[in-house]
Amino acid sequence: MNVKITVLTAACALALAACGDKSPPPVPAAPATTAPATTAPAETAAPAETAPAASTTASAPVGAGGAAVVTDCATEIEGNDAMQFNVKSITVPASCSEFKITLKHTGKMPVAAMGHNVVITTLEDMKKVAADGMGAGIDNDYVKPGDDRVIAHTKMIGGGESTSVSFDVSKIKGDGPYEFFCSFPGHAAIMKGSIAVE
């Protein structure tokens, strides 16, 4: 019983951390502010020089208003440990017959704790597909097997991984609007965006 409570507490803490403020906690900041008084200036300059180099990573380009950048009937989007996609909309060129979405998980958390995928449905079907996906479980990428409301979906991935899906563009030309979202339990509420053909 104590193990279940510990796991539940850790899961809640991770969820709160993902939804909360991205600034570092105040506790580590206090030792950092007192350290320069007892250390030589040369020691404090070195970490400042190495920090920018560590943060330079290639990320998917984002257009105006959070729109995905589309090139050659394909786009790349990112999901992170803060439960966010880096784009809010995908516009598929009408000249494309097939379209490819590549998802990169830029976080570090494992798939079981903070997995992400991309699922495409109509806006009307999104909530029902996400609810049915919870019942399908992680082994099915939180997508109900054989669900004909699902236009396309990637597999579920964890931090540092990537996955892709290609689909027939004619499937998102009918009655819309259409949405892309993450079907990991609880993520669809904020990890979502529109997808349309223009």
Salt bridges, closest charged atoms under 4 A:
GLU76 OE2 - LYS104 NZ 3.71
ASP81 OD1 - HIS105 NE2 3.96
ASP132 OD2 - ARG149 NH2 2.51
ASP147 OD2 - ARG149 NH2 2.75
